[in-house]
Amino acid sequence: MGTFDGVPTVRDAVAQEWCRVLEVEDVNEMDNFFEAGGDSLTAVELVERLETRLGQPIPVDSLFLDGTFGALLKSCQHPGVRPERES
């Protein structure tokens, strides 16, 4: 995972927390939180951890509308942008 002057990128932070909460080794953009074993409680835990770590509000429905890592990452990188419902 890349860093800028030793500081983890947003992608690094989201990936680390995702892997920690789901107890997985790695994640890619298309991984689905719920298919990987997540549930509503772990979704709230992940969002709370990310809000603390990134210092910004993250809508928990980011995971419920489109449960992919890529969609959550976009929500973290662009606060206020909400993912579209997965079809």
N, C-alpha and C positions, 0 to 999 in steps of 0.2 A: 504494500500500500504506500502511496506517495505522500510525501510531506513537503511543506514549504518552510524552510529554515527550522525543521524539527517540529513544526506545528501540524497536527493531523488535518487533512482536508475535511470538508463536510462529508464527502463520500466515505472517507476512512472512518469517521466518527459514527455515521449511520451503519456502516457495515459491521463495525466492532460491536455496537449495541445490539444489532439484529442477531449476530452470531451468539452473543452472550445470552440473550433472552431465549433464543430457540435452541441453544446448546448444539450449534452446528459449526463446522470448521470454516466454511466459505459460503459466499453468496454471489449470485449474478443478477443482472437487471430484471430477468424474467421470473425469478423465484417468487413464489406466492407464499405469503406469510401463513395463511391458514392451511395450505397444502403441506407446508413444512412442519406442521404441528402446533401452530399458534392458535389461540382462542381469544375471546373477548378480554379476559383478564390479562393475558400476556400482551395483548395489543395495548391496553392502557399502561401497563408497566413499561413497554418499549417507548411509547410516546412521552411518558413522564421522564424517563431517563434521557431521551433526546432533548426535551425542553430544558432540562437542567444543564446538560452538556453544551448545547448550542446557544442557550440563553435567549430563546425565542419561543413563542407559542406555536404549537403544531397541532392542527385539527386531528383528533383521533379518527374522524371519519375518512382521513386519507388512507387508512388501512382497510376500512370497510367498503369504500367505493371501488377501489382497485387495489387489491392486496399485494401487488408486486413491489419488490424492492425498488425498482425504477421509479414507480409512482411516488413512493414514500420519499425517495431521494429528491425528486423534483419538488415536492412539497417543502422539504427542508431547505433546499437551495433557493426557492422562490416563495417566501412566505406570502400567503394570500392567494396563491394559485391552487385551485382545488382540482384533484383528478376527476376525470369523467368516470362514470360507472362502467365497470368492465362488462363487455357484452358476451 
